[in-house]
Amino acid sequence: MDFAIGCGVPKFDVVILGGGAAGLMCAAEAGRHGKRVAVLERSERVGKKILISGGGRCNFTNLHCTPANFLSSNPHFCKSALARYTAADFITLVEKHHIPYHQKTLGQLFCDRSAQDIVSLLEGQCSAAGVQVFTSTRVQEIRREAAGGGFQVRSESADFSARSLVVATGGLSIPKMGATAFGYEVAEQFGHKICPCRPALVPLTFGRVDAKAFSDLAGVAMEITASCDSYSFREKMLITHRGWSGPAVLQISSYWKWKIQQPVTIDLAPERRWTATLRDPRVRRDLTAARAALRKILPQRFADRWLERHPPKDWTNRSLDAMERELHCWILRPAGTEGYEKAEVTAGGVDTDELSSKTMESRKVSGLFFIGEVVDVTGWLGGFNFQWAWSSGVAAGRALAER
């Protein structure tokens, strides 16, 4: 159904689809440079995914953020935005708003109180910049005005007109929070390619054999090194009723090729040699001694289960060598992932070859921008995806300010 923009329709310089981290950051940046900005958010409030992040405390950036912490079909694409708006820049903004925060392992920064502090920061920035936010606004249709003009946006409740359109709708992860494929549909409408999407930072599910062997150990966690596709992560692994989770597994899941059920290699005792005790001539070599030695390395329940499933052929040095190797090179063959319902982010997205790395603007359609998770840039676990939201949002906001 056609629609026309009349005199009573709000006209803006910029309409931003999505009131998440990237969308609000872009809105504040463009607004503070005098642009008339509208943010259209389909949910009843902005920043819903921010609020549940980091266990409710929002891991808002990482001190060690570099382009190497991101996946993309073009690994160079994220460099420009990350260099021009850094983790230090966002930390400065957090401190300006007197938000208390703390550092956890590996440079991860969290709010002391709650993620609401970050949402309030963004809302305050937008309010100060004169940004108008429209919640519970579901877009039904988008049109490009003739002769390279602006954009017409129809929602269920109102129509909007703007010179520029920013797509900040996020990915497919956590559909119960309102995630949809709408951003990709908009991209395709305007002729953009989509790099295949998949769940990332997501738990892996048991294969049949491992389900029988380990599902009753749900809740057991241990520090391991998970490796796949030449990448390795040393962090905690958690056994669940359905499979493998915890930071190390979430990290490696982004590289795991589910279509071929690629094996994942687990080092259960990184930089430790558990059979050393058994090689002492004063120690008896039997299952009791092996169990005692392994329990010093691994959680008791897992250590016992491991020995049940990997009993030594004998107690020769050769057998001890084999037992040691098995512990450092355990091959998992996950059946799949927990899907978008449990994925923290979506890998894949709008093809970066068709976007400007400096401005996030489409190379196909003037005035059309894509930022945040909808773009084919995916960060590691630990605050990197939020930093991409801030950096890509600011890059687009600054470009909009110059239009």
C-alpha positions as CSV (number, residue, x, y, z in Angstrom):
1,M,0.0,0.0,0.0
2,D,1.4,3.4,-1.0
3,F,1.7,6.3,1.4
4,A,2.6,9.9,1.1
5,I,4.3,12.2,3.5
6,G,2.1,15.2,4.1
7,C,2.5,18.5,5.9
8,G,1.5,17.0,9.3
9,V,4.2,14.3,9.2
10,P,7.3,14.8,11.4
11,K,10.4,15.6,9.3
12,F,13.8,14.8,10.7
13,D,17.4,14.9,9.5
14,V,17.8,11.4,10.7
15,V,15.6,8.5,11.6
16,I,17.2,5.6,13.5
17,L,15.6,2.2,13.5
18,G,16.4,0.6,16.9
19,G,16.9,2.0,20.4
20,G,19.7,-0.3,21.5
21,A,23.3,0.5,22.3
22,A,24.4,1.5,18.7
23,G,21.2,3.3,17.9
24,L,21.2,5.5,21.0
25,M,24.9,6.2,20.7
26,C,24.5,7.3,17.1
27,A,21.4,9.4,18.0
28,A,23.2,11.3,20.8
29,E,26.2,12.0,18.5
30,A,24.2,13.3,15.6
31,G,21.8,15.2,17.9
32,R,24.6,17.0,19.8
33,H,25.7,18.4,16.4
34,G,22.4,20.0,15.8
35,K,20.6,17.3,13.8
36,R,16.9,16.6,14.3
37,V,16.9,12.9,15.2
38,A,14.1,10.4,15.8
39,V,14.7,6.9,17.3
40,L,12.1,4.3,16.5
41,E,12.1,1.4,18.9
42,R,9.7,-1.5,18.5
43,S,9.7,-2.5,22.2
44,E,8.1,-0.6,25.0
45,R,11.4,0.8,26.2
46,V,14.9,1.4,24.9
47,G,18.0,-0.6,25.9
48,K,16.3,-3.9,26.8
49,K,19.3,-6.0,25.7
50,I,21.7,-3.7,27.6
51,L,19.7,-4.3,30.8
52,I,20.2,-8.1,30.8
53,S,23.8,-8.0,29.7
54,G,26.7,-8.9,32.0
55,G,24.4,-10.6,34.5
56,G,22.5,-7.2,34.8
57,R,25.6,-5.2,35.3
58,C,26.6,-4.6,31.6
59,N,30.1,-5.4,30.5
60,F,30.2,-2.1,28.7
61,T,33.7,-2.3,27.2
62,N,37.1,-4.0,27.4
63,L,40.4,-2.3,28.2
64,H,42.2,-4.5,25.7
65,C,39.9,-4.0,22.7
66,T,41.7,-4.3,19.3
67,P,40.5,-5.3,15.8
68,A,41.8,-8.8,16.5
69,N,39.0,-9.3,18.9
70,F,36.4,-9.3,16.1
71,L,35.1,-11.7,13.4
72,S,34.1,-10.5,10.0
73,S,34.4,-11.5,6.4
74,N,36.6,-8.4,6.1
75,P,38.7,-8.4,9.3
76,H,40.0,-4.9,8.4
77,F,36.6,-3.2,8.3
78,C,36.3,-2.5,12.0
79,K,39.7,-0.9,12.3
80,S,38.7,2.7,11.4
81,A,35.7,3.0,13.7
82,L,37.5,1.3,16.7
83,A,40.5,3.6,16.3
84,R,38.4,6.8,16.2
85,Y,36.2,6.0,19.2
86,T,38.1,3.8,21.7
87,A,37.3,2.0,24.9
88,A,39.1,4.9,26.7
89,D,36.6,7.4,25.1
90,F,33.6,5.5,26.4
91,I,35.2,5.1,29.8
92,T,35.6,8.9,29.9
93,L,31.9,9.2,29.2
94,V,31.1,6.7,32.0
95,E,33.2,8.7,34.4
96,K,31.7,12.0,33.3
97,H,28.3,10.6,34.4
98,H,29.8,9.4,37.7
99,I,29.0,5.8,37.1
100,P,31.0,3.5,39.4
101,Y,32.5,0.5,37.7
102,H,35.0,-2.2,38.2
103,Q,37.4,-4.4,36.2
104,K,37.1,-8.2,36.1
105,T,39.4,-10.7,34.4
106,L,40.9,-10.0,31.0
107,G,40.1,-6.3,31.0
108,Q,36.3,-6.6,31.3
109,L,34.6,-3.5,32.8
110,F,31.2,-3.8,34.5
111,C,28.9,-1.3,36.3
112,D,29.1,-1.6,40.1
113,R,25.4,-1.1,40.5
114,S,23.4,-2.2,37.4
115,A,23.1,-2.0,33.6
116,Q,20.4,0.7,34.1
117,D,23.3,3.2,34.7
118,I,24.4,2.7,31.1
119,V,20.8,3.0,29.7
120,S,20.3,6.1,31.8
121,L,23.6,7.6,30.4
122,L,22.4,7.0,26.9
123,E,18.9,8.4,27.5
124,G,20.5,11.4,29.2
125,Q,22.8,12.0,26.2
126,C,19.9,11.7,23.8
127,S,17.7,14.0,25.9
128,A,20.4,16.7,26.1
129,A,20.9,16.5,22.3
130,G,17.1,17.0,21.6
131,V,16.6,13.4,20.3
132,Q,13.0,12.3,20.1
133,V,12.5,8.7,21.1
134,F,9.4,6.8,20.0
135,T,8.9,3.5,21.7
136,S,6.3,0.7,20.8
137,T,6.8,1.8,17.2
138,R,6.8,-1.0,14.7
139,V,7.9,0.0,11.3
140,Q,5.7,-1.4,8.5
141,E,7.2,0.1,5.4
142,I,10.2,2.1,4.2
143,R,10.4,4.0,1.0
144,R,13.1,6.0,-0.7
145,E,12.0,9.4,-2.0
146,A,12.5,10.0,-5.7
147,A,15.6,11.5,-7.3
148,G,17.9,10.5,-4.4
149,G,15.9,12.2,-1.8
150,G,15.4,11.1,1.8
151,F,13.4,8.3,3.3
152,Q,9.7,7.8,4.2
153,V,9.0,5.5,7.1
154,R,5.6,4.2,8.0
155,S,4.9,2.7,11.4
156,E,1.7,1.4,13.0
157,S,1.1,4.6,14.8
158,A,2.8,7.4,12.7
159,D,4.7,8.3,9.6
160,F,8.2,9.9,9.5
161,S,10.3,11.6,6.9
162,A,14.1,12.0,7.1
163,R,17.1,12.9,4.9
164,S,19.0,9.9,6.3
165,L,18.1,6.5,7.7
166,V,20.2,4.5,10.2
167,V,19.5,0.8,10.7
168,A,20.5,-0.3,14.2
169,T,18.0,-3.1,14.7
170,G,20.5,-5.7,16.1
171,G,20.7,-9.3,15.1
172,L,18.7,-12.5,15.6
173,S,19.9,-13.4,19.1
174,I,17.5,-13.6,22.0
175,P,14.2,-13.4,20.2
176,K,12.3,-13.2,23.5
177,M,13.9,-9.7,23.8
178,G,12.3,-8.7,20.5
179,A,15.1,-9.7,18.1
180,T,13.9,-10.0,14.5
181,A,15.4,-10.2,11.0
182,F,14.0,-6.8,10.1
183,G,17.4,-5.1,9.7
184,Y,18.5,-7.7,7.2
185,E,15.2,-7.3,5.3
186,V,15.8,-3.5,5.1
187,A,19.3,-4.1,3.8
188,E,18.1,-6.5,1.1
189,Q,15.3,-4.1,0.2
190,F,18.0,-1.6,-0.8
191,G,20.1,-4.1,-2.6
192,H,22.6,-5.1,0.1
193,K,24.0,-8.6,0.5
194,I,23.8,-10.4,3.8
195,C,26.7,-12.6,5.0
196,P,25.1,-15.8,6.3
197,C,24.0,-15.4,9.9
198,R,24.6,-17.9,12.8
199,P,24.4,-17.9,16.6
200,A,27.6,-16.8,18.2
201,L,28.8,-16.7,21.8
202,V,26.4,-19.6,22.3
203,P,26.5,-22.9,24.3
204,L,27.3,-26.1,22.4
205,T,25.1,-29.1,22.8
206,F,26.1,-32.7,23.6
207,G,26.6,-35.3,21.0
208,R,24.8,-38.6,21.8
209,V,27.8,-40.3,23.5
210,D,28.7,-37.2,25.6
211,A,25.1,-36.7,26.7
212,K,25.0,-40.2,28.3
213,A,28.4,-39.7,29.8
214,F,28.3,-36.1,31.2
215,S,24.7,-34.7,31.4
216,D,24.4,-35.7,35.1
217,L,27.4,-33.5,35.9
218,A,25.5,-30.3,35.1
219,G,26.9,-27.5,37.2
220,V,30.5,-28.7,37.2
221,A,32.9,-26.0,36.0
222,M,36.6,-26.0,35.4
223,E,39.3,-23.9,33.8
224,I,40.3,-25.3,30.4
225,T,41.6,-24.3,27.0
226,A,39.2,-24.7,24.1
227,S,40.6,-24.8,20.6
228,C,39.1,-24.8,17.1
229,D,40.0,-23.5,13.7
230,S,43.4,-22.2,14.9
231,Y,41.8,-20.2,17.8
232,S,42.2,-21.0,21.5
233,F,40.6,-19.6,24.6
234,R,41.7,-20.3,28.2
235,E,38.8,-19.7,30.5
236,K,36.1,-21.6,32.4
237,M,34.0,-24.3,30.9
238,L,30.6,-25.2,32.5
239,I,28.7,-28.5,32.0
240,T,25.0,-28.0,31.6
241,H,22.1,-30.5,31.2
242,R,22.3,-30.0,27.4
243,G,26.0,-29.5,26.7
244,W,28.9,-27.3,27.2
245,S,28.9,-23.6,28.2
246,G,31.0,-21.1,30.1
247,P,33.3,-18.4,28.7
248,A,35.8,-20.7,26.9
249,V,33.0,-22.5,25.1
250,L,31.1,-19.4,24.2
251,Q,34.2,-17.9,22.8
252,I,35.1,-20.9,20.6
253,S,31.5,-21.3,19.5
254,S,31.9,-18.2,17.3
255,Y,34.5,-20.1,15.2
256,W,33.0,-23.5,15.3
257,K,31.6,-24.8,12.0
258,W,28.3,-26.4,12.9
259,K,27.5,-27.6,9.4
260,I,30.4,-30.1,9.5
261,Q,30.1,-30.6,13.2
262,Q,33.8,-29.6,13.5
263,P,35.6,-31.1,16.5
264,V,36.6,-28.9,19.4
265,T,39.8,-29.7,21.3
266,I,39.8,-29.3,25.0
267,D,42.9,-29.1,27.3
268,L,41.5,-30.0,30.7
269,A,44.7,-29.1,32.6
270,P,46.5,-26.3,30.8
271,E,50.1,-25.9,31.8
272,R,49.7,-28.7,34.4
273,R,51.1,-32.2,34.4
274,W,48.8,-34.4,36.5
275,T,50.7,-37.7,36.2
276,A,53.8,-36.2,37.7
277,T,52.8,-37.5,41.2
278,L,52.4,-41.0,39.8
279,R,55.9,-41.0,38.5
280,D,57.4,-40.5,42.0
281,P,58.9,-43.9,42.9
282,R,57.5,-43.5,46.4
283,V,53.9,-43.4,45.2
284,R,51.9,-46.5,44.3
285,R,50.6,-46.6,40.8
286,D,47.0,-47.6,41.0
287,L,43.5,-46.1,40.5
288,T,43.4,-44.8,44.1
289,A,46.6,-42.8,43.6
290,A,45.5,-41.7,40.1
291,R,42.1,-40.5,41.4
292,A,43.8,-38.5,44.2
293,A,46.2,-36.9,41.7
294,L,43.5,-36.0,39.2
295,R,41.2,-34.6,41.9
296,K,43.9,-32.0,42.6
297,I,43.6,-30.8,39.0
298,L,39.9,-31.2,38.2
299,P,36.6,-31.0,40.1
300,Q,36.1,-34.3,42.0
301,R,33.0,-35.5,40.2
302,F,34.5,-34.9,36.8
303,A,37.9,-36.4,37.8
304,D,36.1,-39.6,38.9
305,R,34.1,-39.7,35.7
306,W,37.1,-39.1,33.6
307,L,39.0,-42.1,35.1
308,E,35.9,-44.3,34.7
309,R,35.9,-43.5,30.9
310,H,39.7,-43.4,30.4
311,P,41.2,-46.2,32.6
312,P,44.8,-47.0,32.0
313,K,45.8,-50.1,30.2
314,D,48.6,-50.6,32.7
315,W,50.8,-48.5,34.9
316,T,53.9,-48.2,32.7
317,N,55.5,-44.9,31.9
318,R,54.1,-45.3,28.3
319,S,50.6,-45.6,29.7
320,L,51.1,-42.6,31.9
321,D,52.2,-40.6,28.9
322,A,49.1,-41.6,27.1
323,M,46.9,-40.7,30.0
324,E,48.6,-37.3,30.1
325,R,48.1,-36.7,26.4
326,E,44.4,-37.6,26.6
327,L,43.8,-35.0,29.3
328,H,45.4,-32.3,27.2
329,C,43.8,-33.3,23.9
330,W,40.2,-34.3,24.5
331,I,38.2,-34.2,21.3
332,L,34.6,-33.0,21.6
333,R,32.1,-33.4,18.8
334,P,29.2,-31.1,19.6
335,A,25.9,-31.9,17.9
336,G,25.0,-28.3,17.5
337,T,24.3,-25.1,19.5
338,E,21.6,-23.8,21.8
339,G,20.6,-21.5,18.9
340,Y,19.6,-17.8,18.9
341,E,17.6,-18.2,22.1
342,K,20.8,-18.6,24.1
343,A,23.2,-16.8,21.8
344,E,24.6,-13.5,23.1
345,V,25.1,-12.2,19.6
346,T,24.6,-12.9,15.9
347,A,27.6,-13.6,13.6
348,G,27.3,-12.5,10.0
349,G,25.1,-9.7,8.8
350,V,25.2,-6.8,6.3
351,D,28.1,-7.3,4.0
352,T,30.9,-4.8,5.0
353,D,32.2,-4.7,1.4
354,E,29.1,-2.5,0.6
355,L,29.6,-0.1,3.5
356,S,32.1,2.7,4.2
357,S,34.3,1.7,7.1
358,K,34.8,5.3,8.1
359,T,31.1,6.4,8.2
360,M,29.0,3.1,8.1
361,E,27.1,4.6,5.1
362,S,25.9,2.4,2.3
363,R,28.0,2.5,-0.9
364,K,24.8,1.7,-2.8
365,V,22.3,4.1,-1.3
366,S,23.2,7.6,-0.2
367,G,22.0,8.5,3.3
368,L,21.5,4.9,4.4
369,F,23.6,3.6,7.3
370,F,24.1,0.3,9.1
371,I,25.6,0.1,12.6
372,G,26.0,-2.3,15.5
373,E,25.1,-6.0,15.5
374,V,23.2,-5.9,12.2
375,V,26.6,-5.5,10.4
376,D,28.9,-8.4,9.7
377,V,31.2,-7.6,12.7
378,T,31.1,-9.8,15.8
379,G,33.1,-9.3,18.9
380,W,34.5,-11.8,21.4
381,L,32.9,-12.2,24.8
382,G,33.9,-9.6,27.3
383,G,32.6,-6.2,26.3
384,F,33.8,-6.1,22.7
385,N,30.4,-6.1,21.1
386,F,29.3,-3.1,23.2
387,Q,32.5,-1.3,22.1
388,W,31.6,-2.0,18.5
389,A,28.1,-0.6,19.2
390,W,29.7,2.6,20.6
391,S,32.3,2.9,17.9
392,S,30.1,2.2,14.9
393,G,27.4,4.4,16.4
394,V,29.7,7.4,16.8
395,A,31.2,6.8,13.3
396,A,27.8,7.1,11.8
397,G,26.7,10.0,14.1
398,R,29.8,12.1,13.1
399,A,29.1,11.4,9.4
400,L,25.5,12.5,9.8
401,A,26.6,15.7,11.5
402,E,28.5,16.7,8.4
403,R,25.6,16.1,6.0
